[in-house]
Amino acid sequence: MKHFVFALTLLFSCIMSFAQGNKTCLSSLSGQILDEHDKTALEFASIIIVEINAGVTSDINGNYTINNLCDGIYTVKISHVGCEPVEKKVKISGKTIINFYTEHHAELLKTIAIVGEKQKEQTTQTQNTVTEEKFNQAKGQSLGDALKSITGVNTLSTGSSISKPIIHGMQSNRILILNNG
């Protein structure tokens, strides 16, 4: 008889734990994540129920829904980029609707200046530059006459005011002339 009572008690406790373990949780938590100051919706906020490690992300309108929850008290943690995280105890019973308000901070960046220098091109050709001072000294002269001071430059004069530069024996369209860069 003693064994029968023990077996019956064991069977009853197994049935109770099985019934409790398989209960369906049909409650839900939904609402909106809003800015505390201007009440605008915060999209892509993270909503996590700490005790069951379940969560969702708010949509473009700040709405969220977490389904299949059991009734009870849970810790809900909300985080969003630029906001202080919010952690709140919430009692869930049936279809629970709660809006959360987070303090959103606009992070201001200081001025950033990007400074760079163009790398000098490496070339096998000789390059010379006429300084502004030398160019000012040659004002009123033709380009060919102004460039005579550079080594390897000669001029071909075809009239009183016409002279063409000859650079290392090359002239006309074989010479590249850059003006203002």
C-alpha positions in Angstrom: 0.0 0.0 0.0 2.8 2.3 0.8 4.4 1.7 -2.6 1.0 2.3 -4.3 0.6 5.7 -2.7 4.2 6.6 -3.7 3.6 5.5 -7.3 0.3 7.5 -7.4 2.0 10.6 -6.0 4.8 10.3 -8.6 2.4 9.8 -11.4 0.3 12.9 -10.3 3.4 15.1 -10.1 4.6 14.0 -13.6 1.2 14.8 -15.0 1.1 18.3 -13.4 4.7 19.1 -14.6 3.8 17.9 -18.1 0.6 20.0 -18.1 2.5 23.1 -16.9 5.4 22.6 -19.3 3.2 22.3 -22.3 0.9 25.3 -21.6 0.5 27.6 -24.5 1.5 31.2 -24.0 -0.8 33.5 -26.1 -0.1 36.9 -24.6 1.7 39.6 -26.5 3.5 42.9 -25.9 3.2 45.6 -28.5 3.5 49.4 -28.8 5.7 52.1 -30.2 9.2 53.4 -29.4 9.1 57.2 -29.4 11.5 60.1 -28.7 10.9 61.5 -25.3 11.2 65.2 -26.4 9.3 65.5 -29.7 7.4 62.2 -29.7 8.7 61.2 -33.1 8.8 57.4 -33.9 12.3 55.8 -33.6 12.8 53.2 -36.3 15.1 50.2 -35.9 15.1 50.3 -32.0 15.9 47.0 -30.3 13.3 45.7 -27.8 14.5 42.7 -25.7 12.8 40.8 -23.0 15.7 39.9 -20.7 14.3 36.9 -18.9 13.5 34.8 -22.0 16.2 36.5 -24.2 13.7 37.2 -27.0 13.3 40.4 -28.9 12.4 42.3 -32.0 13.3 45.5 -33.9 10.9 48.4 -34.3 9.7 49.1 -37.8 9.9 52.4 -39.8 7.0 53.8 -37.7 8.5 52.7 -34.4 6.0 49.9 -33.9 6.9 46.6 -32.4 5.1 43.3 -31.4 6.4 40.3 -29.4 4.0 37.4 -29.5 3.7 34.0 -27.7 4.5 35.4 -24.2 3.3 33.9 -21.0 1.6 36.1 -18.5 4.0 37.5 -15.9 6.4 40.3 -15.0 9.3 40.8 -17.4 12.2 43.2 -17.7 12.1 45.0 -21.1 15.2 46.6 -22.4 15.1 49.2 -25.3 18.1 50.5 -27.1 18.5 52.8 -30.1 21.5 54.5 -31.7 21.9 57.9 -30.1 19.7 57.1 -27.2 20.2 56.2 -23.6 19.1 52.5 -23.0 15.8 52.1 -21.2 15.1 49.2 -18.9 11.7 48.8 -17.4 9.7 46.1 -15.5 6.4 45.3 -17.3 3.4 43.2 -16.3 2.2 41.2 -19.3 -1.4 39.9 -19.2 -3.1 39.1 -22.5 -2.6 41.6 -25.2 -0.5 44.3 -23.5 0.2 47.6 -25.3 3.0 49.8 -23.9 4.8 52.7 -25.6 8.4 53.4 -24.5 10.0 56.8 -24.6 13.7 57.1 -25.0 15.9 60.2 -24.7 17.4 60.8 -28.1 20.6 62.8 -28.2 21.7 64.5 -31.5 25.4 63.9 -31.5 27.1 66.9 -33.0 30.4 66.5 -34.8 33.2 69.1 -34.8 34.4 70.5 -38.1 36.7 68.1 -40.0 39.3 69.5 -42.4 40.8 67.1 -44.9 44.0 68.3 -46.4 46.0 66.6 -49.0 48.7 67.2 -51.5 48.9 65.8 -55.1 51.7 63.4 -55.5 54.3 64.5 -58.0 54.3 62.5 -61.1 57.4 60.6 -61.8 58.5 61.0 -65.4 61.6 60.4 -67.4 61.2 63.7 -69.2 62.9 66.9 -68.1 60.5 69.4 -66.5 61.1 73.0 -65.8 58.8 75.7 -64.4 59.0 79.4 -64.9 58.6 81.2 -61.7 56.2 84.1 -61.4 59.1 86.5 -60.8 60.9 85.5 -64.0 57.6 85.6 -66.0 56.9 89.1 -64.7 60.4 90.2 -65.9 59.5 89.0 -69.4 56.3 90.9 -69.7 55.7 92.3 -73.1 57.8 89.6 -74.8 56.5 86.6 -76.7 56.3 83.1 -75.1 59.4 82.0 -76.9 61.5 85.0 -75.7 60.2 84.6 -72.2 61.3 80.9 -72.1 64.9 81.6 -73.4 66.2 81.8 -69.9 65.5 78.0 -69.3 68.4 75.7 -70.2 67.7 73.8 -73.5 65.2 76.3 -74.8 65.9 78.3 -78.0 63.6 80.3 -80.2 62.7 80.4 -83.9 62.0 83.9 -85.0 59.8 84.3 -88.1 59.2 88.0 -87.8 59.8 91.0 -85.6 57.2 89.9 -82.9 56.9 86.2 -83.7 59.1 83.7 -82.0 58.4 80.0 -81.4 60.0 78.0 -78.6 62.3 75.1 -79.6 62.9 72.8 -76.6 65.7 70.3 -77.0 65.2 70.4 -80.7 61.4 69.9 -80.7 58.9 72.5 -81.7 55.3 73.2 -82.7 52.8 70.4 -81.8 55.6 68.3 -80.2 55.7 70.6 -77.2 53.2 70.4 -74.4 52.4 73.8 -72.9 50.3 74.0 -69.8 48.7 77.3 -68.7 47.3 77.6 -65.2 48.0 74.0 -64.2 
